[in-house]
Amino acid sequence: MHSLWYTKHRRSRARDPGNRLHTAILLLCLLPTGLALCLYVRGLPSPAAAQDMMRHVDLASPRMTEAEMTREEVAALVTAGEQPADLSRKRLSGLDLSGLDFRGAILRGAYINKANLSGAQLDGAILDGAWGLGADFSGASLREAAIFGAQLRGADLTGADLTGARIAADMTGAILRDAILREASMGADMRNQSMGLMRAVLRSADLDGADLAGADLLRADLRFASLRGADLSGAHLSGAELAGADLTGANVAGADFEGADLARARLVSLVGIAEALNLDRARNRDRAVWE
């Protein structure tokens, strides 16, 4: 199959050498069917192509809305034995799991849509490919958790602690007011983009008062996000998409804005602006709102 794709790729390049990439193969293995799906995508893939699985999913299906375990069964599993609990691909949507101890648990590909995980302990947990649409993580601890390729649109992470977490998830419209994301890794790993540009997608998210000091937001999608009063000191914002974002009163001391898109961004009353790095090298700086 590789040789066939290579031949087609070479022929397409010969027809149109001006396009750097004509055909990309995206291997999406996290669909609810559990089947690997090879998609031939013609043309340059969109930045979040590998994260956009919503088109293929029936959000009203039992798999997405029902639970196969009770709270008591989940609690018994996470407290039994010395090995981390494995809840991979379990259907737990809508359950009240608040306050449970999931430290180190494996929730890879689990369905926790609209589940209540407020105050839960998820330090070091693996939520890669999990479905947490509208889930409640308020006050939860997710320190150094792995949240790669997950769907957390509309999730509530108010006051959650995600210090040092690795986040390459779709968190469009999520609430992260006063959340702690210090040293969190949410940027694109440019060495490994075989499935497209994997990074945190925080479009229209509420990050007011969030602590993002030292966070890696390389090429993160923060379009129209609210970051009023957020701590972005020392954050890596190179290439980040900040168009339409509101950074009013944010602390940007030591934050690196090289190549960030500031079109229509509100940069009013910024704290530490004199110590910000590469603001003069940001894109669309002249189209930002400064006062």
Phi and psi in degrees as GROMACS dihedral restraints (atoms count N, CA, C in turn):
[ dihedral_restraints ]
;  ai    aj    ak    al  type     phi  dphi    fc
    3     4     5     6     1   -62.4    20    10
    4     5     6     7     1   -44.5    20    10
    6     7     8     9     1   -64.9    20    10
    7     8     9    10     1   -36.7    20    10
    9    10    11    12     1   -63.1    20    10
   10    11    12    13     1   -46.4    20    10
   12    13    14    15     1   -62.9    20    10
   13    14    15    16     1   -40.7    20    10
   15    16    17    18     1   -62.0    20    10
   16    17    18    19     1   -42.8    20    10
   18    19    20    21     1   -62.5    20    10
   19    20    21    22     1   -46.3    20    10
   21    22    23    24     1   -62.4    20    10
   22    23    24    25     1   -40.1    20    10
   24    25    26    27     1   -62.7    20    10
   25    26    27    28     1   -44.8    20    10
   27    28    29    30     1   -63.4    20    10
   28    29    30    31     1   -41.1    20    10
   30    31    32    33     1   -64.7    20    10
   31    32    33    34     1   -41.6    20    10
   33    34    35    36     1   -65.9    20    10
   34    35    36    37     1   -36.8    20    10
   36    37    38    39     1   -64.9    20    10
   37    38    39    40     1   -36.6    20    10
   39    40    41    42     1   -65.7    20    10
   40    41    42    43     1   -35.3    20    10
   42    43    44    45     1   -70.0    20    10
   43    44    45    46     1   -34.2    20    10
   45    46    47    48     1  -143.9    20    10
   46    47    48    49     1    79.2    20    10
   48    49    50    51     1   -66.7    20    10
   49    50    51    52     1   -12.0    20    10
   51    52    53    54     1   -75.4    20    10
   52    53    54    55     1   -17.4    20    10
   54    55    56    57     1   -95.5    20    10
   55    56    57    58     1   123.5    20    10
   57    58    59    60     1   -71.6    20    10
   58    59    60    61     1   -26.9    20    10
   60    61    62    63     1  -144.4    20    10
   61    62    63    64     1   118.4    20    10
   63    64    65    66     1  -103.7    20    10
   64    65    66    67     1   -32.6    20    10
   66    67    68    69     1  -137.5    20    10
   67    68    69    70     1   127.9    20    10
   69    70    71    72     1  -124.8    20    10
   70    71    72    73     1   141.4    20    10
   72    73    74    75     1  -104.0    20    10
   73    74    75    76     1   119.9    20    10
   75    76    77    78     1  -107.1    20    10
   76    77    78    79     1   120.9    20    10
   78    79    80    81     1   -99.8    20    10
   79    80    81    82     1   107.3    20    10
   81    82    83    84     1  -106.8    20    10
   82    83    84    85     1   108.0    20    10
   84    85    86    87     1  -106.2    20    10
   85    86    87    88     1     9.2    20    10
   87    88    89    90     1  -112.6    20    10
   88    89    90    91     1    16.2    20    10
   90    91    92    93     1   -70.7    20    10
   91    92    93    94     1   152.9    20    10
   93    94    95    96     1   -57.1    20    10
   94    95    96    97     1   -23.7    20    10
   96    97    98    99     1   -69.2    20    10
   97    98    99   100     1   -18.9    20    10
   99   100   101   102     1    77.9    20    10
  100   101   102   103     1     4.7    20    10
  102   103   104   105     1   -99.5    20    10
  103   104   105   106     1   142.0    20    10
  105   106   107   108     1   -72.2    20    10
  106   107   108   109     1   136.1    20    10
  108   109   110   111     1  -123.6    20    10
  109   110   111   112     1   117.5    20    10
  111   112   113   114     1   -93.7    20    10
  112   113   114   115     1   120.9    20    10
  114   115   116   117     1  -114.3    20    10
  115   116   117   118     1   127.9    20    10
  117   118   119   120     1   -91.5    20    10
  118   119   120   121     1   116.0    20    10
  120   121   122   123     1  -108.5    20    10
  121   122   123   124     1   116.2    20    10
  123   124   125   126     1   -85.2    20    10
  124   125   126   127     1   132.4    20    10
  126   127   128   129     1    94.6    20    10
  127   128   129   130     1   170.2    20    10
  129   130   131   132     1   -65.4    20    10
  130   131   132   133     1   124.8    20    10
  132   133   134   135     1   -69.2    20    10
  133   134   135   136     1   147.7    20    10
  135   136   137   138     1   -67.4    20    10
  136   137   138   139     1   156.0    20    10
  138   139   140   141     1   -55.8    20    10
  139   140   141   142     1   -34.0    20    10
  141   142   143   144     1  -106.3    20    10
  142   143   144   145     1    22.7    20    10
  144   145   146   147     1   -56.9    20    10
  145   146   147   148     1   -41.0    20    10
  147   148   149   150     1   -73.3    20    10
  148   149   150   151     1   -15.2    20    10
  150   151   152   153     1   -97.7    20    10
  151   152   153   154     1   -11.2    20    10
  153   154   155   156     1   -91.0    20    10
  154   155   156   157     1    89.4    20    10
  156   157   158   159     1  -104.1    20    10
  157   158   159   160     1    -3.1    20    10
  159   160   161   162     1   -62.6    20    10
  160   161   162   163     1   -30.6    20    10
  162   163   164   165     1   -64.0    20    10
  163   164   165   166     1   -23.7    20    10
  165   166   167   168     1  -100.6    20    10
  166   167   168   169     1     8.1    20    10
  168   169   170   171     1  -119.9    20    10
  169   170   171   172     1   136.2    20    10
  171   172   173   174     1   -89.9    20    10
  172   173   174   175     1   101.4    20    10
  174   175   176   177     1   -69.0    20    10
  175   176   177   178     1   -14.5    20    10
  177   178   179   180     1   -97.1    20    10
  178   179   180   181     1     3.3    20    10
  180   181   182   183     1   -71.9    20    10
  181   182   183   184     1   155.5    20    10
  183   184   185   186     1   -56.3    20    10
  184   185   186   187     1   -35.3    20    10
  186   187   188   189     1   -59.4    20    10
  187   188   189   190     1   -33.4    20    10
  189   190   191   192     1   -92.5    20    10
  190   191   192   193     1   -15.3    20    10
  192   193   194   195     1  -121.8    20    10
  193   194   195   196     1   -15.5    20    10
  195   196   197   198     1  -112.5    20    10
  196   197   198   199     1   162.3    20    10
  198   199   200   201     1  -113.2    20    10
  199   200   201   202     1   143.5    20    10
  201   202   203   204     1  -102.7    20    10
  202   203   204   205     1    -0.9    20    10
  204   205   206   207     1  -134.2    20    10
  205   206   207   208     1   160.8    20    10
  207   208   209   210     1   -97.8    20    10
  208   209   210   211     1   167.0    20    10
  210   211   212   213     1   -57.7    20    10
  211   212   213   214     1   -41.3    20    10
  213   214   215   216     1   -63.1    20    10
  214   215   216   217     1   -38.5    20    10
  216   217   218   219     1   -68.9    20    10
  217   218   219   220     1   -39.1    20    10
  219   220   221   222     1   -66.0    20    10
  220   221   222   223     1   -44.4    20    10
  222   223   224   225     1   -60.7    20    10
  223   224   225   226     1   -39.8    20    10
  225   226   227   228     1   -66.1    20    10
  226   227   228   229     1   -38.0    20    10
  228   229   230   231     1   -68.7    20    10
  229   230   231   232     1   -42.4    20    10
  231   232   233   234     1   -74.9    20    10
  232   233   234   235     1   -16.6    20    10
  234   235   236   237     1  -101.3    20    10
  235   236   237   238     1    -7.6    20    10
  237   238   239   240     1   -89.1    20    10
  238   239   240   241     1   139.3    20    10
  240   241   242   243     1    72.9    20    10
  241   242   243   244     1   172.6    20    10
  243   244   245   246     1   -94.7    20    10
  244   245   246   247     1   -18.7    20    10
  246   247   248   249     1   -80.4    20    10
  247   248   249   250     1   150.5    20    10
  249   250   251   252     1   -58.6    20    10
  250   251   252   253     1   140.1    20    10
  252   253   254   255     1   -65.8    20    10
  253   254   255   256     1   137.4    20    10
  255   256   257   258     1  -108.9    20    10
  256   257   258   259     1   108.3    20    10
  258   259   260   261     1  -115.7    20    10
  259   260   261   262     1    28.3    20    10
  261   262   263   264     1   -56.7    20    10
  262   263   264   265     1   129.4    20    10
  264   265   266   267     1    61.5    20    10
  265   266   267   268     1    13.9    20    10
  267   268   269   270     1   -72.1    20    10
  268   269   270   271     1   144.9    20    10
  270   271   272   273     1   -93.3    20    10
  271   272   273   274     1   107.4    20    10
  273   274   275   276     1  -125.2    20    10
  274   275   276   277     1    17.1    20    10
  276   277   278   279     1   -60.9    20    10
  277   278   279   280     1   137.2    20    10
  279   280   281   282     1    80.4    20    10
  280   281   282   283     1    -4.0    20    10
  282   283   284   285     1   -75.3    20    10
  283   284   285   286     1   151.9    20    10
  285   286   287   288     1   -89.8    20    10
  286   287   288   289     1   101.9    20    10
  288   289   290   291     1  -114.4    20    10
  289   290   291   292     1    21.1    20    10
  291   292   293   294     1   -60.8    20    10
  292   293   294   295     1   138.9    20    10
  294   295   296   297     1    75.9    20    10
  295   296   297   298     1    -2.0    20    10
  297   298   299   300     1   -74.6    20    10
  298   299   300   301     1   157.5    20    10
  300   301   302   303     1   -99.6    20    10
  301   302   303   304     1   102.1    20    10
  303   304   305   306     1  -106.5    20    10
  304   305   306   307     1    20.6    20    10
  306   307   308   309     1   -56.3    20    10
  307   308   309   310     1   124.7    20    10
  309   310   311   312     1    75.4    20    10
  310   311   312   313     1     0.0    20    10
  312   313   314   315     1   -67.2    20    10
  313   314   315   316     1   153.5    20    10
  315   316   317   318     1  -104.5    20    10
  316   317   318   319     1   110.1    20    10
  318   319   320   321     1  -116.6    20    10
  319   320   321   322     1    34.1    20    10
  321   322   323   324     1   -62.8    20    10
  322   323   324   325     1   121.7    20    10
  324   325   326   327     1    69.2    20    10
  325   326   327   328     1    13.7    20    10
  327   328   329   330     1   -72.1    20    10
  328   329   330   331     1   155.4    20    10
  330   331   332   333     1  -107.0    20    10
  331   332   333   334     1   106.2    20    10
  333   334   335   336     1  -124.6    20    10
  334   335   336   337     1    32.9    20    10
  336   337   338   339     1   -59.3    20    10
  337   338   339   340     1   129.4    20    10
  339   340   341   342     1    56.3    20    10
  340   341   342   343     1    21.1    20    10
  342   343   344   345     1   -77.3    20    10
  343   344   345   346     1   153.3    20    10
  345   346   347   348     1   -99.8    20    10
  346   347   348   349     1   104.1    20    10
  348   349   350   351     1  -114.1    20    10
  349   350   351   352     1    23.7    20    10
  351   352   353   354     1   -61.0    20    10
  352   353   354   355     1   134.5    20    10
  354   355   356   357     1    71.3    20    10
  355   356   357   358     1     5.4    20    10
  357   358   359   360     1   -73.3    20    10
  358   359   360   361     1   154.3    20    10
  360   361   362   363     1   -99.7    20    10
  361   362   363   364     1   111.3    20    10
  363   364   365   366     1  -125.0    20    10
  364   365   366   367     1    25.2    20    10
  366   367   368   369     1   -59.1    20    10
  367   368   369   370     1   129.1    20    10
  369   370   371   372     1    71.3    20    10
  370   371   372   373     1     6.3    20    10
  372   373   374   375     1   -71.3    20    10
  373   374   375   376     1   155.1    20    10
  375   376   377   378     1  -108.6    20    10
  376   377   378   379     1   112.7    20    10
  378   379   380   381     1  -116.6    20    10
  379   380   381   382     1    25.7    20    10
  381   382   383   384     1   -58.5    20    10
  382   383   384   385     1   128.9    20    10
  384   385   386   387     1    70.7    20    10
  385   386   387   388     1    11.3    20    10
  387   388   389   390     1   -73.4    20    10
  388   389   390   391     1   153.7    20    10
  390   391   392   393     1  -108.3    20    10
  391   392   393   394     1   109.8    20    10
  393   394   395   396     1  -128.3    20    10
  394   395   396   397     1    44.6    20    10
  396   397   398   399     1   -62.5    20    10
  397   398   399   400     1   121.7    20    10
  399   400   401   402     1    67.4    20    10
  400   401   402   403     1    15.3    20    10
  402   403   404   405     1   -71.5    20    10
  403   404   405   406     1   152.8    20    10
  405   406   407   408     1  -104.2    20    10
  406   407   408   409     1   106.7    20    10
  408   409   410   411     1  -110.1    20    10
  409   410   411   412     1    18.0    20    10
  411   412   413   414     1   -58.5    20    10
  412   413   414   415     1   131.7    20    10
  414   415   416   417     1    70.5    20    10
  415   416   417   418     1     5.3    20    10
  417   418   419   420     1   -78.1    20    10
  418   419   420   421     1   157.8    20    10
  420   421   422   423     1  -108.4    20    10
  421   422   423   424     1   117.9    20    10
  423   424   425   426     1  -125.3    20    10
  424   425   426   427     1    38.2    20    10
  426   427   428   429     1   -59.8    20    10
  427   428   429   430     1   127.7    20    10
  429   430   431   432     1    57.1    20    10
  430   431   432   433     1    26.2    20    10
  432   433   434   435     1   -74.4    20    10
  433   434   435   436     1   154.5    20    10
  435   436   437   438     1  -104.2    20    10
  436   437   438   439     1   116.3    20    10
  438   439   440   441     1  -128.9    20    10
  439   440   441   442     1    76.0    20    10
  441   442   443   444     1  -110.6    20    10
  442   443   444   445     1   127.4    20    10
  444   445   446   447     1    67.3    20    10
  445   446   447   448     1    23.0    20    10
  447   448   449   450     1   -90.5    20    10
  448   449   450   451     1   159.4    20    10
  450   451   452   453     1  -112.1    20    10
  451   452   453   454     1   107.3    20    10
  453   454   455   456     1  -125.0    20    10
  454   455   456   457     1    34.0    20    10
  456   457   458   459     1   -60.5    20    10
  457   458   459   460     1   132.7    20    10
  459   460   461   462     1    70.5    20    10
  460   461   462   463     1    10.0    20    10
  462   463   464   465     1   -71.0    20    10
  463   464   465   466     1   151.9    20    10
  465   466   467   468     1  -104.8    20    10
  466   467   468   469     1   110.5    20    10
  468   469   470   471     1  -118.7    20    10
  469   470   471   472     1    33.0    20    10
  471   472   473   474     1   -56.2    20    10
  472   473   474   475     1   124.3    20    10
  474   475   476   477     1    67.9    20    10
  475   476   477   478     1     9.6    20    10
  477   478   479   480     1   -71.9    20    10
  478   479   480   481     1   151.4    20    10
  480   481   482   483     1  -105.8    20    10
  481   482   483   484     1   107.7    20    10
  483   484   485   486     1  -115.1    20    10
  484   485   486   487     1    32.7    20    10
  486   487   488   489     1   -54.6    20    10
  487   488   489   490     1   127.0    20    10
  489   490   491   492     1    69.2    20    10
  490   491   492   493     1     9.5    20    10
  492   493   494   495     1   -72.2    20    10
  493   494   495   496     1   152.1    20    10
  495   496   497   498     1  -101.2    20    10
  496   497   498   499     1   112.4    20    10
  498   499   500   501     1  -124.6    20    10
  499   500   501   502     1   112.9    20    10
  501   502   503   504     1  -131.7    20    10
  502   503   504   505     1    69.9    20    10
  504   505   506   507     1  -129.6    20    10
  505   506   507   508     1   161.1    20    10
  507   508   509   510     1   -88.5    20    10
  508   509   510   511     1   107.0    20    10
  510   511   512   513     1  -118.0    20    10
  511   512   513   514     1    34.9    20    10
  513   514   515   516     1   -55.9    20    10
  514   515   516   517     1   128.5    20    10
  516   517   518   519     1    70.9    20    10
  517   518   519   520     1     9.4    20    10
  519   520   521   522     1   -72.4    20    10
  520   521   522   523     1   156.1    20    10
  522   523   524   525     1  -106.0    20    10
  523   524   525   526     1   116.0    20    10
  525   526   527   528     1  -126.7    20    10
  526   527   528   529     1    35.5    20    10
  528   529   530   531     1   -59.2    20    10
  529   530   531   532     1   130.2    20    10
  531   532   533   534     1    59.3    20    10
  532   533   534   535     1    18.3    20    10
  534   535   536   537     1   -71.6    20    10
  535   536   537   538     1   153.6    20    10
  537   538   539   540     1  -105.3    20    10
  538   539   540   541     1   115.0    20    10
  540   541   542   543     1  -126.8    20    10
  541   542   543   544     1    32.0    20    10
  543   544   545   546     1   -60.2    20    10
  544   545   546   547     1   130.4    20    10
  546   547   548   549     1    59.9    20    10
  547   548   549   550     1    15.3    20    10
  549   550   551   552     1   -68.4    20    10
  550   551   552   553     1   145.6    20    10
  552   553   554   555     1  -102.5    20    10
  553   554   555   556     1   101.0    20    10
  555   556   557   558     1  -120.3    20    10
  556   557   558   559     1     3.3    20    10
  558   559   560   561     1   -88.3    20    10
  559   560   561   562     1   172.9    20    10
  561   562   563   564     1   -77.5    20    10
  562   563   564   565     1   134.9    20    10
  564   565   566   567     1   -88.5    20    10
  565   566   567   568     1    99.0    20    10
  567   568   569   570     1   -69.7    20    10
  568   569   570   571     1    -8.7    20    10
  570   571   572   573     1   -84.9    20    10
  571   572   573   574     1   -14.9    20    10
  573   574   575   576     1  -139.5    20    10
  574   575   576   577     1    86.7    20    10
  576   577   578   579     1  -127.4    20    10
  577   578   579   580     1    37.5    20    10
  579   580   581   582     1   -65.8    20    10
  580   581   582   583     1   -22.1    20    10
  582   583   584   585     1  -106.8    20    10
  583   584   585   586     1    17.0    20    10
  585   586   587   588     1   103.8    20    10
  586   587   588   589     1  -175.8    20    10
  588   589   590   591     1   -80.3    20    10
  589   590   591   592     1    97.9    20    10
  591   592   593   594     1   -91.8    20    10
  592   593   594   595     1   116.8    20    10
  594   595   596   597     1  -158.1    20    10
  595   596   597   598     1   173.7    20    10
  597   598   599   600     1   -70.4    20    10
  598   599   600   601     1   130.3    20    10
  600   601   602   603     1  -109.7    20    10
  601   602   603   604     1   110.5    20    10
  603   604   605   606     1  -122.9    20    10
  604   605   606   607     1    37.5    20    10
  606   607   608   609     1   -60.6    20    10
  607   608   609   610     1   129.8    20    10
  609   610   611   612     1    58.7    20    10
  610   611   612   613     1    20.8    20    10
  612   613   614   615     1   -77.6    20    10
  613   614   615   616     1   153.9    20    10
  615   616   617   618     1  -100.9    20    10
  616   617   618   619     1   105.1    20    10
  618   619   620   621     1  -116.1    20    10
  619   620   621   622     1    24.9    20    10
  621   622   623   624     1   -58.1    20    10
  622   623   624   625     1   129.4    20    10
  624   625   626   627     1    72.6    20    10
  625   626   627   628     1     6.3    20    10
  627   628   629   630     1   -71.8    20    10
  628   629   630   631     1   149.8    20    10
  630   631   632   633     1  -100.1    20    10
  631   632   633   634     1   103.2    20    10
  633   634   635   636     1  -114.3    20    10
  634   635   636   637     1    25.5    20    10
  636   637   638   639     1   -59.7    20    10
  637   638   639   640     1   127.3    20    10
  639   640   641   642     1    71.8    20    10
  640   641   642   643     1     8.5    20    10
  642   643   644   645     1   -72.3    20    10
  643   644   645   646     1   147.5    20    10
  645   646   647   648     1   -92.5    20    10
  646   647   648   649     1   110.2    20    10
  648   649   650   651     1  -120.5    20    10
  649   650   651   652     1    31.4    20    10
  651   652   653   654     1   -55.5    20    10
  652   653   654   655     1   115.7    20    10
  654   655   656   657     1    60.3    20    10
  655   656   657   658     1    19.7    20    10
  657   658   659   660     1   -65.6    20    10
  658   659   660   661     1   151.9    20    10
  660   661   662   663     1   -97.4    20    10
  661   662   663   664     1   104.7    20    10
  663   664   665   666     1  -120.1    20    10
  664   665   666   667     1    27.7    20    10
  666   667   668   669     1   -62.0    20    10
  667   668   669   670     1   129.1    20    10
  669   670   671   672     1    61.3    20    10
  670   671   672   673     1    17.2    20    10
  672   673   674   675     1   -75.1    20    10
  673   674   675   676     1   152.8    20    10
  675   676   677   678     1  -103.3    20    10
  676   677   678   679     1   118.9    20    10
  678   679   680   681     1  -124.2    20    10
  679   680   681   682     1    34.4    20    10
  681   682   683   684     1   -63.1    20    10
  682   683   684   685     1   125.1    20    10
  684   685   686   687     1    69.5    20    10
  685   686   687   688     1    11.9    20    10
  687   688   689   690     1   -74.0    20    10
  688   689   690   691     1   154.7    20    10
  690   691   692   693     1   -98.4    20    10
  691   692   693   694     1   105.3    20    10
  693   694   695   696     1  -109.3    20    10
  694   695   696   697     1    18.4    20    10
  696   697   698   699     1   -60.9    20    10
  697   698   699   700     1   128.6    20    10
  699   700   701   702     1    72.0    20    10
  700   701   702   703     1     7.9    20    10
  702   703   704   705     1   -74.2    20    10
  703   704   705   706     1   148.9    20    10
  705   706   707   708     1   -97.6    20    10
  706   707   708   709     1   100.4    20    10
  708   709   710   711     1  -109.6    20    10
  709   710   711   712     1    18.4    20    10
  711   712   713   714     1   -59.2    20    10
  712   713   714   715     1   127.8    20    10
  714   715   716   717     1    71.2    20    10
  715   716   717   718     1     4.9    20    10
  717   718   719   720     1   -66.9    20    10
  718   719   720   721     1   148.5    20    10
  720   721   722   723     1   -93.6    20    10
  721   722   723   724     1   104.3    20    10
  723   724   725   726     1  -116.1    20    10
  724   725   726   727     1    16.0    20    10
  726   727   728   729     1   -59.3    20    10
  727   728   729   730     1   126.5    20    10
  729   730   731   732     1    76.1    20    10
  730   731   732   733     1     1.5    20    10
  732   733   734   735     1   -74.5    20    10
  733   734   735   736     1   153.1    20    10
  735   736   737   738     1  -111.4    20    10
  736   737   738   739     1   108.1    20    10
  738   739   740   741     1  -107.5    20    10
  739   740   741   742     1    22.4    20    10
  741   742   743   744     1   -52.6    20    10
  742   743   744   745     1   125.1    20    10
  744   745   746   747     1    73.0    20    10
  745   746   747   748     1     8.2    20    10
  747   748   749   750     1   -73.8    20    10
  748   749   750   751     1   150.5    20    10
  750   751   752   753     1   -89.9    20    10
  751   752   753   754     1   114.3    20    10
  753   754   755   756     1  -116.0    20    10
  754   755   756   757     1    17.7    20    10
  756   757   758   759     1   -60.5    20    10
  757   758   759   760     1   123.2    20    10
  759   760   761   762     1    77.9    20    10
  760   761   762   763     1    -1.2    20    10
  762   763   764   765     1   -73.3    20    10
  763   764   765   766     1   140.4    20    10
  765   766   767   768     1  -102.5    20    10
  766   767   768   769     1   116.1    20    10
  768   769   770   771     1  -105.7    20    10
  769   770   771   772     1    15.8    20    10
  771   772   773   774     1   -58.2    20    10
  772   773   774   775     1   122.5    20    10
  774   775   776   777     1    75.6    20    10
  775   776   777   778     1     1.0    20    10
  777   778   779   780     1   -69.2    20    10
  778   779   780   781     1   145.3    20    10
  780   781   782   783     1   -91.4    20    10
  781   782   783   784     1   115.2    20    10
  783   784   785   786     1  -107.8    20    10
  784   785   786   787     1    16.8    20    10
  786   787   788   789     1   -58.0    20    10
  787   788   789   790     1   122.6    20    10
  789   790   791   792     1    63.5    20    10
  790   791   792   793     1    11.2    20    10
  792   793   794   795     1   -72.2    20    10
  793   794   795   796     1   142.4    20    10
  795   796   797   798     1   -91.7    20    10
  796   797   798   799     1   113.1    20    10
  798   799   800   801     1  -118.5    20    10
  799   800   801   802     1    55.3    20    10
  801   802   803   804     1   -96.2    20    10
  802   803   804   805     1   137.7    20    10
  804   805   806   807     1    53.5    20    10
  805   806   807   808     1    41.4    20    10
  807   808   809   810     1   -68.0    20    10
  808   809   810   811     1   141.5    20    10
  810   811   812   813     1   -95.1    20    10
  811   812   813   814     1   133.7    20    10
  813   814   815   816     1    73.4    20    10
  814   815   816   817     1    23.8    20    10
  816   817   818   819     1   -62.3    20    10
  817   818   819   820     1   -29.9    20    10
  819   820   821   822     1   -66.2    20    10
  820   821   822   823     1   -24.4    20    10
  822   823   824   825     1   -97.5    20    10
  823   824   825   826     1    -1.2    20    10
  825   826   827   828     1   -66.4    20    10
  826   827   828   829     1   149.1    20    10
  828   829   830   831     1  -106.0    20    10
  829   830   831   832     1   137.4    20    10
  831   832   833   834     1    59.4    20    10
  832   833   834   835     1    28.5    20    10
  834   835   836   837     1   -62.1    20    10
  835   836   837   838     1   -30.8    20    10
  837   838   839   840     1   -72.6    20    10
  838   839   840   841     1   -11.6    20    10
  840   841   842   843     1  -108.2    20    10
  841   842   843   844     1    10.7    20    10
  843   844   845   846     1   -76.7    20    10
  844   845   846   847     1   154.1    20    10
  846   847   848   849     1   -82.9    20    10
  847   848   849   850     1   145.5    20    10
  849   850   851   852     1    56.3    20    10
  850   851   852   853     1    32.9    20    10
  852   853   854   855     1   -60.0    20    10
  853   854   855   856     1   -34.3    20    10
  855   856   857   858     1   -71.9    20    10
  856   857   858   859     1   -12.4    20    10
  858   859   860   861     1  -101.8    20    10
  859   860   861   862     1     3.8    20    10
  861   862   863   864     1   -81.3    20    10
  862   863   864   865     1   159.5    20    10
  864   865   866   867     1   -98.8    20    10
  865   866   867   868     1   115.9    20    10
  867   868   869   870     1  -103.2    20    10
  868   869   870   871     1   -16.8    20    10
